[in-house]
Structures are given as C-alpha cells and as structure tokens.
Amino acid sequence: MRIALLCCDPLAGSAESVGCSVRLRSLAEALVRAGHTVSAISASADSDTPPSDMAGLEIRPLRLPVTVREIDWHFSRIQPELVIERMLPFSHEGAQAAAEAGIAHVYDVSTPLVADAHDPRDLHAATSRALQFTSGVLAGSSSAARWVGTFVNTLVPVTVLPGAAGAHFMRPVSPSAIRGVEQRLRLGAGEFRVGFLGAFTAESGVLELVRAVGAIHKERPARLVLMGDGPLRNAVLREAFEQGTPIVLCGRVPHERVPAHVAACHAIAIPGDRGDAYRAPLSLHESLALSRPVVALQTPAIASVVRDGRDAILIDSVGENAEMLRAALMRLAQDGTLGPKLGAEGRRTVEREHTWDALAERAVRFAKELPARTSGGHEEPMQRVSSR
C-alpha cells in the first residue's frame, strides 16, 4: 500500500525527544517493515534523504506556508492510497487536498488540541471544518477519542491508537553499551539507580522525585539519573543540594541512545502526569519494553496500560514529602526479586499490546474499512493540481 505521512508542523522534528516526532517516526518505521511504500511529507524535514536506519522511507520536504496546492503537488507525485496526518490547530489543508483528490485521509490526534493564544471558539470552528474533510481519526487515547466526539456535526470513525515502544527498545541492550553509559556518567557500583525521562516541570513530579531518592540515599547508596531538561532545572539542582541527593544530569538524550541509559538504571519513575492526563508517556512503554520496573502516578491513561502489582507499582499521589514515592522505590531497592518480576511482566505487556508493528497494522486495517470519501462536502472531486 502506498502511504503518505503528513506533518505540517515545522517544529515537529526540532528535538528528538519530542513525543510527536517519536510517534511519527516510529509509525513510519513500522509501516516500512510491514512492506508498505511510505513517503513522509514534512514541514520540519531539512532534506530529502532519510536517515540511514530508515531505508525504504522517502522524505519529502514541505514548503512553507503550507497550502492545499503544495500538498496536492506532492500527492500527484507519490499517488498515495492513504494519508495519515498529524492534526494541528487551525490546519485543514492536508485533509482538504486528500478529499479533493479522493484519497482516504486519517488524522492522528495524540491529545485534544489547544491554542492558548486564540479564542477557543475559533479553534472549535477550525477543528470542525478540518474534521469534515477527513475519513477517520486515530486517537492517542480514549480521552482523545471522546474529544473528537464532542464535535456534534461530525460523524467521523475513530479508533484508539495509543503509544508504543519502538523497535530499538524491543532489542536487547548490549552489556558494552550499558558499561559505556556507566563510565561516561561515572555511575558507581552498588548504588540503586532511579531513572527519569522527560521535562523538568511542576507537573512531572521531578522535585518530589529528588526528595524521595534523597531520603533513600540516607539509608543506602542511591542515585537519580535525569534524562531531560526544562524550566525547573535550577530548582532541581537546588533541591538536590539541599536534600543531599546524588544526581546525574544527562540533558536531552538522543532517542536512539535512550535504551542504554534506561538499561543502566534499576528502576524508572514517572511520578507526575507530565501535564497530559490524556495519554501514557512514551517513557512508560519504553521502560517496560526494556524490562525495567516502573513506579508511576496512577492516572487513567497509565492505568490503561499497566496494573499495580502486576507489571508496575502505581501510587495515588507523590504528596508534599514524597513518602508514597519513596516507599515504592524503597521496596524495589530492598527486594531483589520484585524488580525483575515486574520488569519481566512489563515486557510481556508491551509484546502483547504495545509495539508499533501491531499498532501500524491496526491503523492500516482501520483505514481499509473506512467508507469511500469524495471531496469533504463537495458534490464532485475537484480536478487535481499537477504542478505548483
């Protein structure tokens, strides 16, 4: 099947740790592995040469400003049978171009759209218009699916396509790669290492995690390995100094190097909702895939992936003194069998339900079952533009 992945966001690939960039790349890789012909049309692409590890994927830079004519020009060259587009606020050009060409189009909606600088009524009207052109929606969670359903004038088929672990997280990490991380970060032997992936924000719970690991360190050697950055960086450093918490600041780790960093930790903590209660963070799936035990805040999205005591430890809140978080991590530090047990079951959970190969297959099957669409409200498909 010829598939076009469309992203009109010029910032989508600005940082390898950005969730939307990882999601689109992982979906592209899975579709290529499944034997589909995939062309990525992206406003953030700075060349038409795909990365060396993505042979079989065509990269097509999208000129700005994005127009229906520009997108249709790309469609005329690659003749896609299906377009999967990351949905953006106030952007309908891709769906309109696909509808006018009679091509099946599916929006990928990770979370409900927000636009703080605009009137919510304007965003609602623009989103309603965009949904009138599309054939269906891939929702990142059941909450995102419900949000799509709030557009009362839109009868669009929706299926939930949550996050998953990429293929390189499913492969074993070599001992030499782990040793390389340990040497580079100067990680000591005999310490209990807790990893954290994500932005340093108030919602992420990173400050509470610093306090929790500091409390553990008072009883046994422990260290916090922080993979990320954010506005609370200085606050994290200050808190670590005051609590006596040994920390390592890794900065934003390139996505292909994350597996070795996670594997160098004994547990991964997800103590906040990251400001997004609509979907489970990628770090959850990725840590589970690497058989690392996870301690996480019990949000509806996270609870839809793991179950407390089976493949993770879920806590109700981190609290002012991070006691629940400290107690959960201390259980893993003291019980030498609990961590491997949770890690093994977490890996099986990902293998059963949360690989990108499985999700890509579901996305294509969903698209094939969509009703035929013409031009998004037009009586007849408009003539295609063959040049720009």
C-alpha positions as CSV (number, residue, x, y, z in Angstrom):
1,M,0.0,0.0,0.0
2,R,1.3,3.5,-0.8
3,I,1.0,5.6,2.3
4,A,1.8,9.3,2.9
5,L,2.6,10.5,6.4
6,L,1.9,14.2,6.5
7,C,3.1,16.7,9.2
8,C,2.6,20.4,8.6
9,D,4.3,21.4,11.8
10,P,7.8,23.0,11.2
11,L,8.8,22.3,14.8
12,A,7.9,18.6,14.9
13,G,11.5,17.4,14.4
14,S,13.2,20.2,16.4
15,A,14.1,17.9,19.2
16,E,14.5,14.1,19.1
17,S,12.9,13.7,22.5
18,V,9.6,15.4,21.4
19,G,6.8,12.9,21.7
20,C,5.1,13.7,18.4
21,S,8.4,13.3,16.5
22,V,9.0,9.9,18.0
23,R,5.4,8.8,17.3
24,L,5.6,9.7,13.7
25,R,9.0,8.2,13.1
26,S,8.0,5.0,14.9
27,L,4.9,4.7,12.9
28,A,6.8,5.3,9.6
29,E,9.4,2.6,10.6
30,A,6.7,0.1,11.4
31,L,4.8,0.7,8.1
32,V,8.0,0.2,6.1
33,R,8.8,-3.0,8.0
34,A,5.3,-4.2,7.1
35,G,6.1,-3.8,3.4
36,H,4.3,-0.6,2.6
37,T,5.7,2.2,0.4
38,V,5.9,5.2,2.7
39,S,6.5,8.8,1.9
40,A,6.9,11.3,4.7
41,I,5.8,14.8,3.7
42,S,7.1,17.1,6.5
43,A,7.5,20.8,7.0
44,S,10.3,20.1,9.5
45,A,12.4,18.0,7.1
46,D,15.5,19.8,6.0
47,S,16.5,17.3,3.3
48,D,15.0,14.6,1.1
49,T,17.4,11.9,2.3
50,P,16.1,9.6,5.0
51,P,18.2,8.5,8.0
52,S,20.5,5.5,7.3
53,D,18.4,3.3,9.6
54,M,15.1,4.0,7.7
55,A,15.8,2.5,4.3
56,G,12.7,2.3,2.3
57,L,11.2,5.6,3.5
58,E,11.0,8.6,1.2
59,I,11.4,12.1,2.8
60,R,9.7,15.0,1.0
61,P,10.2,18.5,2.5
62,L,7.1,20.6,2.6
63,R,7.5,24.2,1.6
64,L,6.0,26.9,3.8
65,P,3.5,28.4,4.0
66,V,1.5,25.2,3.7
67,T,-1.2,25.3,1.0
68,V,-3.6,22.9,-0.5
69,R,-1.9,23.3,-3.8
70,E,1.5,22.5,-2.4
71,I,0.3,19.3,-0.6
72,D,-1.6,18.2,-3.7
73,W,1.5,18.6,-5.8
74,H,3.2,16.0,-3.5
75,F,0.2,13.7,-3.7
76,S,0.3,13.9,-7.5
77,R,3.9,12.7,-7.4
78,I,3.5,9.8,-5.0
79,Q,-0.1,8.7,-5.7
80,P,-0.9,7.6,-2.1
81,E,-3.7,5.3,-1.3
82,L,-3.8,6.6,2.3
83,V,-2.7,9.8,4.0
84,I,-2.1,9.8,7.8
85,E,-1.7,13.4,9.1
86,R,-0.7,14.7,12.5
87,M,-3.6,17.0,13.4
88,L,-2.6,20.6,14.2
89,P,-4.7,23.6,15.4
90,F,-6.1,25.7,12.5
91,S,-4.7,23.3,9.8
92,H,-7.0,21.7,7.3
93,E,-5.0,21.9,4.1
94,G,-3.9,18.3,4.1
95,A,-7.3,16.8,4.7
96,Q,-8.8,19.1,2.1
97,A,-6.2,18.2,-0.5
98,A,-6.8,14.5,0.1
99,A,-10.6,14.9,0.0
100,E,-10.4,16.8,-3.3
101,A,-8.2,14.1,-4.8
102,G,-10.5,11.3,-3.5
103,I,-7.7,9.8,-1.2
104,A,-8.5,8.2,2.1
105,H,-7.3,10.6,4.9
106,V,-6.8,9.9,8.6
107,Y,-5.9,12.4,11.3
108,D,-3.6,11.3,14.1
109,V,-4.8,13.0,17.3
110,S,-2.5,12.4,20.2
111,T,-4.3,14.8,22.6
112,P,-7.1,17.3,22.4
113,L,-5.9,20.4,20.6
114,V,-5.4,23.6,22.5
115,A,-4.4,27.1,21.3
116,D,-3.8,29.4,24.2
117,A,-3.3,32.5,22.1
118,H,-6.7,32.1,20.3
119,D,-10.3,32.2,21.1
120,P,-11.4,28.6,21.9
121,R,-14.5,29.2,19.7
122,D,-12.2,29.9,16.7
123,L,-10.3,26.7,17.4
124,H,-13.5,24.7,17.7
125,A,-14.8,26.1,14.4
126,A,-11.5,25.4,12.6
127,T,-11.3,21.8,14.0
128,S,-14.9,21.2,13.0
129,R,-14.0,22.3,9.4
130,A,-10.9,20.0,9.3
131,L,-12.9,17.0,10.6
132,Q,-15.4,17.5,7.8
133,F,-12.7,16.7,5.2
134,T,-11.1,13.6,6.9
135,S,-12.1,9.9,6.5
136,G,-11.3,8.9,10.1
137,V,-9.2,9.6,13.2
138,L,-6.5,7.7,15.0
139,A,-6.8,8.8,18.7
140,G,-3.9,8.6,21.1
141,S,-6.2,7.6,23.9
142,S,-9.8,7.1,24.8
143,S,-9.9,10.6,26.2
144,A,-8.7,12.0,22.8
145,A,-11.4,9.9,21.1
146,R,-14.1,11.3,23.3
147,W,-12.8,14.8,22.5
148,V,-13.3,14.1,18.8
149,G,-16.8,13.1,19.6
150,T,-17.6,16.5,21.1
151,F,-17.9,17.9,17.6
152,V,-21.6,17.2,17.2
153,N,-21.7,18.0,13.5
154,T,-19.0,15.5,12.7
155,L,-19.6,11.8,12.2
156,V,-16.1,10.6,11.8
157,P,-15.0,7.0,12.5
158,V,-12.5,6.9,15.4
159,T,-10.2,4.2,16.7
160,V,-7.8,4.4,19.6
161,L,-4.1,4.0,18.7
162,P,-2.1,4.6,21.9
163,G,1.6,4.9,22.3
164,A,4.0,2.0,22.0
165,A,7.7,1.1,22.2
166,G,9.8,1.5,19.1
167,A,11.7,-1.5,17.6
168,H,15.1,-0.5,19.1
169,F,13.5,-0.7,22.6
170,M,12.5,-4.3,21.9
171,R,16.0,-5.4,21.1
172,P,18.4,-6.4,24.0
173,V,20.8,-3.7,25.0
174,S,24.4,-4.9,24.8
175,P,26.4,-5.1,28.1
176,S,29.1,-3.0,26.4
177,A,26.6,-0.2,25.7
178,I,25.4,-0.2,29.3
179,R,29.0,-0.1,30.6
180,G,29.7,2.8,28.2
181,V,26.9,4.8,29.8
182,E,28.0,3.9,33.3
183,Q,31.6,5.0,32.6
184,R,30.5,8.2,30.8
185,L,28.1,9.2,33.6
186,R,30.5,7.9,36.3
187,L,27.9,5.7,37.9
188,G,29.1,3.8,40.9
189,A,28.7,0.1,41.7
190,G,26.4,-0.9,44.5
191,E,24.1,2.1,44.2
192,F,20.3,1.9,43.5
193,R,19.8,4.0,40.3
194,V,16.4,5.6,39.6
195,G,15.9,7.0,36.1
196,F,13.6,9.8,35.0
197,L,12.8,10.7,31.4
198,G,11.0,13.9,30.5
199,A,10.7,17.7,31.0
200,F,11.6,19.3,34.4
201,T,8.2,20.9,35.1
202,A,6.0,21.2,38.2
203,E,3.5,18.6,36.6
204,S,6.2,16.0,36.1
205,G,6.9,15.5,39.8
206,V,10.6,15.7,39.3
207,L,11.2,17.8,42.5
208,E,9.3,15.2,44.6
209,L,11.4,12.5,43.0
210,V,14.6,14.3,44.0
211,R,13.3,14.4,47.6
212,A,12.3,10.7,47.5
213,V,15.7,9.5,46.2
214,G,17.4,11.7,48.7
215,A,15.5,10.0,51.5
216,I,16.5,6.6,50.2
217,H,20.1,7.7,49.9
218,K,20.2,8.4,53.7
219,E,19.6,4.6,54.2
220,R,21.5,3.1,51.3
221,P,23.5,4.4,48.3
222,A,21.2,5.7,45.6
223,R,21.4,8.0,42.6
224,L,18.9,9.8,40.4
225,V,19.7,9.7,36.6
226,L,17.8,12.6,34.9
227,M,17.3,12.3,31.2
228,G,15.8,15.6,30.0
229,D,15.7,19.3,30.8
230,G,13.2,22.0,31.4
231,P,12.3,25.2,33.3
232,L,12.9,23.7,36.7
233,R,16.5,22.7,36.1
234,N,17.9,25.2,38.6
235,A,15.2,24.2,41.1
236,V,16.2,20.5,40.7
237,L,19.9,21.4,41.3
238,R,19.0,23.4,44.4
239,E,16.7,20.7,45.8
240,A,19.3,18.0,45.2
241,F,21.9,20.1,47.1
242,E,19.5,20.7,50.0
243,Q,18.4,17.1,50.2
244,G,21.8,15.6,49.6
245,T,20.5,13.6,46.6
246,P,23.2,12.3,44.2
247,I,22.0,13.2,40.7
248,V,23.3,12.9,37.1
249,L,22.0,15.4,34.6
250,C,22.2,13.7,31.2
251,G,20.4,16.5,29.3
252,R,18.1,15.6,26.4
253,V,19.3,12.1,25.4
254,P,19.0,11.3,21.6
255,H,16.2,8.8,21.2
256,E,18.4,6.1,19.8
257,R,20.6,6.3,22.9
258,V,17.8,6.2,25.4
259,P,17.7,2.3,25.7
260,A,21.2,2.1,27.0
261,H,20.6,4.9,29.5
262,V,17.4,3.2,30.8
263,A,19.1,-0.1,31.0
264,A,21.7,1.4,33.2
265,C,19.0,2.2,35.8
266,H,17.4,-0.2,38.3
267,A,14.0,1.5,38.2
268,I,12.2,4.2,36.2
269,A,10.0,6.7,38.0
270,I,7.0,8.5,36.4
271,P,5.8,10.5,39.4
272,G,3.6,13.1,37.6
273,D,1.1,13.4,34.8
274,R,3.6,15.5,32.7
275,G,0.7,17.9,32.3
276,D,-1.0,15.4,30.0
277,A,-3.6,13.1,31.5
278,Y,-4.9,12.0,28.1
279,R,-2.2,9.6,27.2
280,A,0.5,7.5,28.8
281,P,4.0,8.9,28.3
282,L,6.3,7.1,25.8
283,S,8.8,6.6,28.7
284,L,6.3,4.1,30.2
285,H,6.1,1.8,27.1
286,E,9.9,2.2,26.5
287,S,10.9,1.3,30.1
288,L,8.5,-1.7,30.2
289,A,10.0,-2.9,26.9
290,L,13.4,-2.8,28.4
291,S,12.2,-4.9,31.4
292,R,12.7,-2.1,33.8
293,P,10.4,-1.9,36.8
294,V,8.3,1.3,36.8
295,V,6.9,3.4,39.6
296,A,4.2,5.7,38.3
297,L,1.5,8.0,39.3
298,Q,-1.9,6.2,38.8
299,T,-3.5,8.3,36.1
300,P,-6.3,6.8,33.9
301,A,-4.0,6.7,30.9
302,I,-1.2,4.9,32.8
303,A,-3.7,2.5,34.4
304,S,-5.0,1.6,31.0
305,V,-1.5,0.2,30.2
306,V,-0.3,-1.4,33.4
307,R,-1.8,-2.8,36.6
308,D,-0.5,-2.2,40.1
309,G,1.5,-5.1,41.4
310,R,1.4,-7.0,38.1
311,D,3.8,-5.1,35.8
312,A,4.3,-1.8,37.7
313,I,3.9,-0.1,41.0
314,L,1.3,2.6,40.9
315,I,0.9,5.3,43.5
316,D,-2.1,7.6,44.2
317,S,0.0,10.8,44.7
318,V,3.5,11.9,45.4
319,G,2.4,14.1,48.3
320,E,4.2,17.0,49.9
321,N,7.0,14.9,51.3
322,A,7.0,12.3,48.5
323,E,6.5,9.5,51.1
324,M,4.5,7.2,48.8
325,L,7.1,7.6,46.1
326,R,9.9,6.9,48.5
327,A,8.2,3.8,49.9
328,A,7.6,2.4,46.4
329,L,11.1,2.9,45.3
330,M,12.5,1.6,48.6
331,R,10.5,-1.7,48.0
332,L,12.4,-2.1,44.7
333,A,15.7,-1.3,46.3
334,Q,15.3,-3.8,49.2
335,D,13.5,-6.7,47.4
336,G,15.9,-8.2,44.9
337,T,13.2,-10.3,43.3
338,L,10.4,-7.7,42.9
339,G,12.1,-5.6,40.3
340,P,12.9,-8.5,37.9
341,K,9.4,-9.9,38.3
342,L,7.7,-6.6,37.5
343,G,10.2,-6.0,34.6
344,A,9.6,-9.3,33.0
345,E,5.8,-8.9,33.2
346,G,6.0,-5.4,31.9
347,R,8.0,-6.6,28.9
348,R,5.3,-9.2,28.2
349,T,2.6,-6.5,28.4
350,V,4.4,-4.5,25.7
351,E,5.0,-7.5,23.5
352,R,1.3,-8.4,23.7
353,E,-0.3,-5.0,23.1
354,H,2.1,-2.1,22.7
355,T,4.5,-2.5,19.8
356,W,4.5,-0.1,16.8
357,D,4.3,-3.0,14.4
358,A,1.0,-4.1,16.0
359,L,-0.4,-0.5,16.1
360,A,0.6,0.1,12.4
361,E,-1.2,-3.0,11.4
362,R,-4.3,-1.8,13.3
363,A,-4.1,1.7,11.6
364,V,-4.0,0.2,8.1
365,R,-6.8,-2.2,8.8
366,F,-8.9,0.7,10.2
367,A,-8.2,2.8,7.1
368,K,-9.1,0.0,4.7
369,E,-12.5,-0.3,6.4
370,L,-13.4,3.4,6.1
371,P,-16.2,4.3,3.8
372,A,-15.3,5.9,0.4
373,R,-14.9,9.6,0.6
374,T,-15.1,12.2,-2.2
375,S,-14.3,15.8,-1.5
376,G,-15.3,16.6,2.0
377,G,-18.7,18.1,1.3
378,H,-18.2,18.8,-2.4
379,E,-20.6,17.1,-4.8
380,E,-17.7,16.1,-7.2
381,P,-14.0,15.7,-6.6
382,M,-12.1,18.8,-7.8
383,Q,-9.5,18.4,-10.6
384,R,-6.1,17.6,-9.1
385,V,-3.2,20.1,-9.4
386,S,-0.2,18.5,-11.1
387,S,2.2,21.4,-10.8
388,R,2.9,24.1,-8.3
